[in-house]
Amino acid sequence: MAKKILVVDDDDLVLIAIQELLTPLGFAVTAVSSGPEALQQVSRDPFDLVILDVSMPEMTGFEVCQKIRQMGSYADTPILMLTARSGEEDRQRGMEAGANLYLPKPISPKRLIALVEEALK
Amino acid sequence: MERAVDSARKLLQEWKGENYTFGFDVLGKAGDYAARYGKRALVMVADLGQAWMAGTSRTVLDSLRSKGVEAEVIVGAGPNAPREDVYRLALHVARSRPEVIVAVGGGSTIDAAKAANVLAAFSPEDVSRALGAGESTAGTVDPYFGVGLVTRVKEAAGKTLLPVIAVQTAASSGAHLTKYSNITDPVTGQKKLIVDEAIVPPASVFDYGVTLGAPMDLTLDGGLDGIAHAWEVFMGATGQPYYDKMKAVAEACLGLIVEGLPKVRKDPRDRDARLGLGLGTDLGGYSIMIGGTSGPHLGSFSLIDVLTHGRACAILNPYYTVLFAPRIQDQLATFAEILKAAGFIKAKTEGKKGRSLAMTVARGMIQFSKSLGFPATLAEAGVSRGHIKRMIIAAKDPQLKMKLQNMPTPMESERGDVDKLMKPTLEAAFSGNLDLIPAVGA
């Protein structure tokens, strides 16, 4: 069965690109553009991986990450945070919120694919 | 003006030959260029939704289709090519797998397209092997900042980059002709540069008619950017084997823009003036392929939250002109003639030399900026002392070292030059007091 990935980013064009990049590789990608939508999705469906943007208008990626981690069923699910906020302080905040990896944008598509494959091994 | 137009045309034709089409009603050439490289194009268009761009993108798309090139259109980059847009564009390159990229827009979209193409082409392993980048950075854009690093990865990996056909829409950076990609970190407000022959678009189009509808602010900023390119490289050309070539390029470029900008400001639909600006800024692009820009450009990279690039350079250039005075006497005489002919220097320049001539030229440059309604000092423009600190820190960043080396008298941050020479020059630009600029030896 295809591994399920939730992608959260307020840039719809990023969502489309990631969806179209990862789907042909055999992943089932669900894309949402806000924190509240992401929380709704994870409470409804189990995901094997979450790719999370940080700077989003309604709820930051840090808050979303923290809330996901508080759900018992998501304690061990890999969460990748991808962000334009690349400072050490932000990275620490991301890791404290429960991210497994905190990466600065832009990363190369090849690196993104490698990280996804690695996280879902 | 006619002489400068002829000279500019000749210089551009000699330089780019068949790979660059410029002038009026030339957008149709984009299809011919794209068809050289394949049948599937990913077209990155800036400012979708802005009325003045709509006709341009439609004409480009029609020209692609008429040559049998299938086009998928995506939105290009926002102002200053932010890192997030590079990420988005790289993802689209990877998922779309085009044979050719067509970037339609100003410098931001073209620069972002160049960087996204690089980012999509190589794996983190390629970057680690070629540049020794660590695991955390190898898959990002950071290892490419600097000079010639894309070529190193490309050669070590034995891979090629997709061709980027650049369709320029703004008389400004000359990004469609050059090896530069300027990327901004919007969080820190700092720009960084990829400088590499491997990212020069193999073919480009610039229809100067597109600029007839451009917003005035964009037009003025672009013209000032063109001046900054030619003047900074010309200043740094002392003693270089390319001095004569650079002098010819700078004379035409500076003459066309100094004459053209006030005319366009008066009548935005003045086709002759738009032609002059288009050619002038193209020659600005040529300049930065001959040599490199220096202090003013470096400073502008730290001011993106308060000033546009063109304005930042326009404020800083007169002050660096005085700093570099002993090494740029012929350049000063050349620019003095141009500013005098256009009425921005009223004083006598015959017999003047050294710092005195530099002061006269600097005042002429400031007068020119003021005539366009631009601020003449950093303080007037809303720059804070914190920005000056930021500029000094950036000047010591090894990834921007090339800007110090491009100066007529290269600065070494390790030797303390940034604090001794650059800092007081920035203080002078802040207050407008030319006397604060240190006197340096020839």
Interface residues (C-beta under 8 A of the other chain):
Chain A: D11 L13 V14 A17 I18 E20 L21 L82 A84 R85 S86 G87 L103 P104 K105 P106 I107 S108 P109 K110 R111 L112 A114 L115
Chain B: I74 V75 P82 R83 E84 V86 Y87 R88 A90 L91 H92 V93 A94 R95 S96 A115 A116 L119 A120 F122 S123 P124 S136 A138 G139 T140 V141 D142 D185 P186 V187 T188
